[in-house]
Amino acid sequence: MASFEIHGGKKLNGELIPQGAKNEALQVLCAPLLTAEKITISNIPDIVDVNKLIGLLQAMGVKIEKVQKGTYIFQAKEIDLEYLQSEDFKVRASSLRGSVMIVGPLLARFGVGYLPKPGGDKIGRRRLDTHFSGMISLGASFNYDAGEHFYTVEGKKLKGAYIHMDEASVTGTANIVMASVMAKGETIIYNAACEPYLQQLCKMLNLMGAKISGIGSNMLKIKGVTELGGCYHRILPDMIEIGSFIGLAAMTQSELTIKDVSWDDLGIIPTIFRRLGIKLDRKGDDIYIPAQESYEIETFIDGSIMTISDAPWPGFTPDLLSIILVVASQAKGSVLVHQKMFESRLFFVDKLIDMGAQIILCDPHRATVIGLNRKYDLRGIQMTSPDIRAGVSLLIAALSAKGKSVIHNIEQIDRGYEDIDIRLNNLGADIRRIG
């Protein structure tokens, strides 16, 4: 198990280019399963979860050619459906949450999809009912083998349907969209997720020949087509990494420029960080964050304590609430962080408390942060990363802390952040990968 040794208290300076979006990559990499033609995708991040999915697709029979760093050509001309019953498939797919999105395209093109219980972050219950109920609405039959933890969906002749999703699940919407693009007739998906990553998937599918309208809204209309073809697609920059870098700049009092952020796709993210008192300026398509000695959390108009909570897009993404918690720990003022969507995501705050942060964990969903206003430095400690987003939040805390910190289980961080230690060391950080 690898670890990071961090010597904190150093100010960083320079430019960062965000990687391609992890959450988009896990969706669009499954779309080539819908066609026998070649699909070129660029700006693919070189991270563990994405590389696992690429490996899984290759094992399924997808021919994959690396053109250059971040750019691959995929051709799913011959898929080995028998492999989907193998132990190797079960091991590979169960290690990756994103593997769930192979089911929709497999069902659409081959009439059958298989999936073992997928892995991923242990951040609370992440049910799959929404995915499979949508496919059942299209005419598929569903079976779950509780002993093997193995899902099977079958449907040779899918038909368009009206689907009112019980939750605006991003991966659920992606799966149902891919399942329905070749279904006969029209499919309407209401209460659909509308995150930029889902919009990107829909735009890519339209380039492949799909007929999807309502992109960016919570009602998608899909007219089924008989087949799809090839296309070129470029992945957006990762908004979660961009938010992480904003938080890093504030905590370490650093002057940073984040390049090519696709600002118009960031939604409310810049606004939320500004509510914490963080100065950031738009310069073209870059974000410039000046070095700040202090930053003060706003209150509501009536003077009551600021609350920051997550919500489906266009609300604030839950993936950045861990960063908000850390950044608020050295702000002036207090904030209530309300994590509505996952009940186990705030438990890492015990590590921040050990570092000297003043945080009250009210319950599994809410934490109150009383900012230290830099009167006291956080102190370096030994800790373990529980999931991707908590891991990078602890890394940011350690970079701002006095003394040495050690973060174990950094494989969790590597799942979502490409060469994070190398990139930050180039700006003046002191992070050593050990073990």
VOGU-3710 file (C-alpha; in Angstrom, 3 decimals, decimal comma):
1> masfeihggk> 0,000/0,000/0,000  1,565/3,275/-1,156  1,557/6,472/0,896  2,228/10,177/0,513  4,646/11,919/2,860  3,812/15,629/2,820  5,846/18,450/4,305  3,300/21,243/4,556  3,287/24,988/4,938  4,723/25,789/1,509
11> klngelipqg> 3,147/28,337/-0,811  2,690/27,189/-4,393  2,898/29,277/-7,534  2,230/28,691/-11,203  -0,216/27,197/-13,664  -2,198/23,978/-13,628  -3,939/22,316/-16,562  -6,890/20,215/-15,376  -7,091/16,629/-16,544  -9,972/15,283/-18,596
21> aknealqvlc> -13,132/14,679/-16,577  -13,171/11,299/-14,848  -16,965/11,141/-14,576  -17,430/11,951/-18,254  -14,761/9,488/-19,337  -16,471/6,593/-17,559  -19,657/7,344/-19,548  -18,333/8,091/-23,023  -15,876/5,171/-23,011  -18,875/2,823/-22,877
31> aplltaekit> -20,551/4,411/-25,944  -18,242/2,673/-28,510  -19,998/-0,583/-27,554  -22,998/0,732/-29,516  -21,298/0,493/-32,924  -18,866/-1,585/-34,959  -17,275/1,580/-36,347  -14,248/3,434/-34,981  -14,659/6,051/-32,230  -11,855/8,480/-31,376
41> isnipdivdv> -11,875/10,031/-27,904  -9,338/12,607/-26,675  -8,438/14,211/-23,327  -8,887/10,863/-21,541  -7,330/11,133/-18,052  -4,586/8,653/-17,151  -6,090/7,534/-13,842  -6,736/4,157/-12,239  -10,527/3,984/-12,670  -10,417/5,000/-16,336
51> nkligllqam> -7,534/2,643/-17,110  -9,461/-0,196/-15,444  -12,444/0,492/-17,721  -10,204/0,590/-20,804  -8,736/-2,754/-19,727  -12,221/-4,207/-19,243  -13,346/-3,063/-22,702  -10,219/-4,585/-24,226  -10,898/-7,900/-22,464  -14,453/-7,823/-23,884
61> gvkiekvqkg> -13,033/-7,680/-27,406  -12,890/-3,944/-28,121  -9,864/-3,089/-30,245  -8,119/-0,110/-28,668  -5,325/1,935/-30,232  -3,480/4,637/-28,309  -2,837/7,484/-30,742  -1,051/9,747/-28,254  -1,280/10,603/-24,582  -4,953/10,930/-23,744
71> tyifqakeid> -6,240/10,014/-27,224  -7,508/6,536/-28,125  -9,375/4,884/-30,993  -11,999/2,307/-29,947  -13,606/-0,245/-32,245  -16,125/-2,698/-30,821  -16,459/-4,752/-34,003  -16,329/-8,148/-32,312  -17,520/-8,408/-28,707  -17,028/-11,700/-26,887
81> leylqsedfk> -20,406/-12,132/-25,165  -19,279/-15,435/-23,614  -16,519/-13,551/-21,788  -19,238/-11,660/-19,907  -20,012/-14,887/-18,023  -16,383/-15,523/-17,057  -14,726/-15,173/-13,669  -12,225/-12,687/-15,150  -15,088/-10,423/-16,223  -16,669/-10,644/-12,768
91> vrasslrgsv> -13,387/-9,701/-11,076  -12,630/-6,792/-13,424  -16,127/-5,308/-13,523  -16,755/-5,652/-9,779  -13,663/-3,555/-9,009  -15,053/-0,507/-10,795  -18,241/1,485/-10,211  -18,179/2,812/-13,789  -18,580/-0,705/-15,185  -22,334/-0,367/-14,622
101> mivgpllarf> -22,567/1,765/-17,783  -21,598/-1,076/-20,118  -25,025/-2,651/-19,549  -27,094/-0,086/-21,493  -25,076/-0,206/-24,726  -24,733/-4,007/-24,574  -28,501/-4,344/-24,175  -29,175/-1,917/-27,042  -26,845/-3,592/-29,515  -26,770/-7,259/-28,514
111> gvgylpkpgg> -30,021/-7,678/-26,597  -28,301/-8,762/-23,402  -26,195/-7,189/-20,654  -24,376/-8,645/-17,665  -22,882/-7,044/-14,577  -21,480/-8,195/-11,231  -22,127/-5,951/-8,240  -19,854/-2,978/-9,052  -17,266/-1,506/-6,694  -16,246/2,119/-6,187
121> dkigrrrldt> -16,155/4,504/-3,244  -17,668/3,394/0,064  -19,665/6,586/0,524  -23,059/5,108/1,373  -25,768/3,233/-0,462  -25,593/3,575/-4,245  -28,492/1,515/-5,512  -28,906/0,375/-9,119  -32,724/0,143/-9,176  -33,022/3,281/-11,320
131> hfsgmislga> -30,811/1,776/-14,042  -32,670/-1,497/-14,327  -36,209/-0,151/-13,895  -35,555/2,106/-16,885  -34,415/-0,838/-18,974  -37,462/-2,850/-17,897  -39,645/0,040/-19,122  -38,019/-0,390/-22,539  -39,103/-4,037/-22,589  -36,111/-5,809/-21,067
141> sfnydagehf> -36,362/-8,611/-18,519  -34,185/-8,483/-15,422  -32,673/-11,072/-13,117  -30,458/-10,729/-10,047  -28,578/-13,740/-8,703  -28,202/-12,858/-5,019  -25,754/-15,700/-4,424  -23,385/-14,612/-7,183  -24,257/-10,879/-6,890  -24,736/-10,958/-10,670
151> ytvegkklkg> -27,192/-8,909/-12,748  -28,598/-9,977/-16,118  -30,854/-7,966/-18,442  -32,252/-9,288/-21,703  -34,344/-7,667/-24,405  -34,018/-8,420/-28,107  -36,609/-5,893/-29,250  -36,581/-2,805/-27,093  -39,407/-0,315/-27,567  -39,479/3,367/-26,712
161> ayihmdeasv> -41,308/4,307/-23,523  -42,084/7,156/-21,147  -39,695/6,799/-18,206  -40,139/8,966/-15,106  -36,948/8,345/-13,140  -37,353/8,160/-9,371  -34,006/9,944/-8,901  -31,914/12,123/-11,203  -29,094/9,592/-11,281  -26,250/10,577/-13,617
171> tgtanivmas> -25,058/7,047/-14,337  -28,660/5,835/-14,399  -29,577/8,435/-17,016  -26,471/7,603/-19,057  -27,305/3,902/-18,993  -30,954/4,388/-19,978  -30,036/6,858/-22,741  -27,568/4,388/-24,258  -30,091/1,562/-23,922  -32,799/3,574/-25,714
181> vmakgetiiy> -30,950/5,151/-28,676  -31,715/2,129/-30,883  -35,085/1,194/-29,356  -38,051/1,280/-31,724  -40,080/4,483/-31,473  -39,660/7,398/-29,067  -38,350/7,326/-25,520  -38,965/10,193/-23,093  -36,846/10,323/-19,942  -38,229/12,712/-17,319
191> naacepylqq> -36,303/13,747/-14,191  -33,177/12,964/-16,187  -29,806/14,101/-14,893  -28,502/17,079/-16,857  -24,872/17,376/-15,692  -22,401/18,647/-18,329  -20,941/15,136/-18,498  -24,330/13,697/-19,407  -24,782/16,492/-21,955  -21,432/15,523/-23,444
201> lckmlnlmga> -22,522/11,893/-23,767  -25,737/12,929/-25,531  -23,867/15,208/-27,929  -21,433/12,379/-28,689  -24,293/9,949/-29,352  -25,890/12,483/-31,721  -22,591/12,691/-33,621  -22,793/8,893/-33,897  -26,246/9,222/-35,469  -28,597/9,166/-32,474
211> kisgigsnml> -31,575/11,542/-32,296  -31,617/13,040/-28,808  -33,286/16,366/-28,017  -33,724/18,287/-24,770  -30,009/18,043/-23,966  -29,236/20,075/-20,841  -32,798/19,796/-19,506  -34,406/17,217/-17,240  -36,549/15,851/-20,082  -34,762/13,979/-22,831
221> kikgvtelgg> -36,556/12,839/-25,983  -34,919/10,055/-27,963  -36,096/8,829/-31,358  -34,710/5,367/-31,938  -32,451/4,688/-34,927  -31,448/1,358/-36,458  -27,698/1,788/-36,121  -24,952/4,148/-34,986  -21,609/5,052/-36,556  -18,224/6,466/-35,611
231> cyhrilpdmi> -17,261/9,949/-34,434  -14,611/12,081/-32,708  -15,233/13,303/-29,156  -13,180/15,415/-26,733  -13,731/15,116/-22,986  -14,296/18,264/-20,881  -11,785/19,352/-18,231  -12,560/17,851/-14,820  -14,669/20,300/-12,784  -13,920/18,379/-9,584
241> eigsfiglaa> -10,182/18,764/-10,090  -10,704/22,457/-10,892  -12,622/22,921/-7,638  -9,918/20,999/-5,776  -7,265/23,371/-7,121  -9,303/26,434/-6,078  -9,458/25,027/-2,556  -5,748/24,205/-2,623  -4,858/27,786/-3,564  -6,938/29,207/-0,712
251> mtqseltikd> -5,625/26,814/1,945  -1,944/27,251/1,018  -2,181/31,031/0,350  -0,931/30,375/-3,169  -1,214/32,291/-6,422  -2,445/29,836/-9,029  -3,855/29,968/-12,544  -6,012/27,063/-13,683  -5,909/26,889/-17,472  -8,656/26,055/-19,981
261> vswddlgiip> -11,391/25,280/-17,459  -14,402/25,432/-19,833  -15,831/28,091/-17,511  -19,355/27,943/-18,927  -19,592/24,281/-17,860  -18,621/24,973/-14,225  -22,114/26,073/-13,220  -22,370/27,325/-9,637  -18,913/26,091/-8,562  -17,116/29,491/-8,747
271> tifrrlgikl> -20,024/31,141/-6,891  -19,856/28,663/-3,991  -16,118/29,210/-3,492  -16,680/32,964/-3,571  -19,229/32,512/-0,759  -16,334/31,198/1,326  -14,542/34,478/0,651  -12,129/33,121/-1,958  -11,162/35,589/-4,660  -11,040/34,186/-8,165
281> drkgddiyip> -11,125/35,931/-11,507  -12,073/34,758/-14,970  -9,356/35,491/-17,504  -10,546/34,225/-20,861  -11,180/30,551/-20,152  -8,747/30,471/-17,224  -9,312/30,923/-13,487  -6,820/33,156/-11,665  -6,653/32,852/-7,865  -4,485/35,451/-6,098
291> aqesyeietf> -2,609/34,626/-2,899  -4,872/35,430/0,060  -3,822/35,784/3,680  -7,421/35,398/4,820  -10,900/34,815/3,494  -14,256/35,322/5,211  -17,360/33,161/4,817  -20,464/35,097/3,859  -23,659/34,901/5,884  -27,185/34,842/4,534
301> idgsimtisd> -28,947/38,192/4,109  -30,554/37,933/7,568  -27,171/37,263/9,167  -27,730/33,550/9,751  -24,964/30,996/9,225  -24,145/30,055/5,642  -25,285/26,568/4,553  -23,676/24,817/1,615  -25,373/21,673/0,375  -25,205/19,402/-2,633
311> apwpgftpdl> -27,946/18,900/-5,210  -28,386/17,413/-8,680  -27,141/19,688/-11,480  -27,452/22,653/-11,801  -26,986/22,503/-8,026  -23,606/22,073/-6,331  -21,870/18,771/-7,003  -21,510/16,440/-3,986  -17,969/15,590/-5,120  -16,732/19,011/-3,931
321> lsiilvvasq> -18,293/19,131/-0,472  -15,206/17,442/1,028  -13,084/20,274/-0,409  -15,495/22,884/0,990  -15,134/21,353/4,463  -11,360/21,605/4,382  -11,269/25,133/2,968  -13,771/26,377/5,553  -11,546/25,109/8,372  -9,137/28,053/7,917
331> akgsvlvhqk> -11,716/30,671/6,922  -13,069/33,460/9,102  -16,624/32,547/10,101  -18,689/29,376/10,186  -20,566/27,238/7,703  -22,943/24,273/7,854  -22,083/21,653/5,236  -25,071/19,465/4,374  -24,258/16,329/2,371  -27,704/15,201/1,228
341> mfesrlffvd> -26,876/12,557/-1,353  -24,472/10,159/0,443  -24,575/9,279/4,117  -20,956/8,167/4,663  -19,030/10,933/2,969  -18,422/13,173/5,972  -16,828/10,580/8,235  -13,315/11,633/7,202  -13,703/14,827/9,277  -12,272/12,983/12,294
351> klidmgaqii> -8,892/13,256/10,552  -9,335/17,022/10,148  -10,303/17,312/13,816  -7,104/15,441/14,722  -5,224/18,041/12,664  -6,746/20,836/14,778  -9,797/21,826/12,723  -12,908/22,852/14,653  -15,677/20,760/13,150  -18,826/19,382/14,734
361> lcdphratvi> -20,171/16,297/12,964  -23,884/16,737/13,631  -24,970/13,468/11,977  -23,946/11,394/8,904  -25,175/14,176/6,617  -24,229/17,463/8,333  -21,108/19,058/9,729  -20,595/22,541/11,173  -17,182/24,085/10,523  -15,955/26,899/12,798
371> glnrkydlrg> -13,182/28,593/10,856  -9,815/29,117/12,571  -9,070/32,264/10,507  -5,419/31,094/10,399  -4,943/31,818/14,111  -3,741/28,240/14,453  -2,072/26,101/11,798  -3,386/22,635/11,149  -0,814/20,077/12,318  0,585/17,165/10,373
381> iqmtspdira> -0,624/13,676/11,322  -0,791/10,140/9,948  -4,078/9,289/8,229  -5,686/6,990/5,667  -7,619/8,015/2,590  -11,147/6,515/2,667  -12,256/7,547/-0,848  -11,145/9,659/-3,824  -12,575/13,036/-2,795  -11,826/12,728/0,918
391> gvslliaals> -8,305/11,637/-0,029  -7,526/14,760/-2,022  -9,179/16,896/0,683  -6,800/15,413/3,253  -3,920/16,059/0,842  -4,918/19,741/0,645  -5,152/19,905/4,438  -1,700/18,319/4,746  -0,180/20,754/2,243  -1,419/23,652/4,385
401> akgksvihni> -0,474/22,063/7,720  2,580/22,635/9,868  5,021/19,738/9,875  4,908/16,306/8,270  1,792/14,368/7,344  1,513/10,848/5,971  -1,527/9,717/3,965  -1,898/5,968/3,486  -4,037/4,173/0,875  -3,274/6,793/-1,776
411> eqidrgyedi> -4,479/4,348/-4,420  -7,819/5,995/-3,678  -6,423/9,384/-4,752  -4,786/7,848/-7,841  -8,208/6,555/-8,892  -9,321/10,097/-9,651  -6,285/12,398/-9,945  -3,568/12,030/-12,570  0,032/12,368/-11,268  -1,204/14,733/-8,547
421> dirlnnlgad> 2,077/14,582/-6,599  4,240/15,371/-9,645  2,031/18,229/-10,812  1,879/19,902/-7,395  5,590/19,384/-6,709  6,271/21,294/-9,934  4,537/24,288/-8,294  6,558/24,088/-5,071  4,817/21,426/-2,984  6,795/18,784/-1,073
431> irrig> 5,003/15,470/-1,626  6,934/12,206/-1,579  5,440/8,917/-2,776  6,624/6,101/-0,533  5,990/2,364/-0,348
//
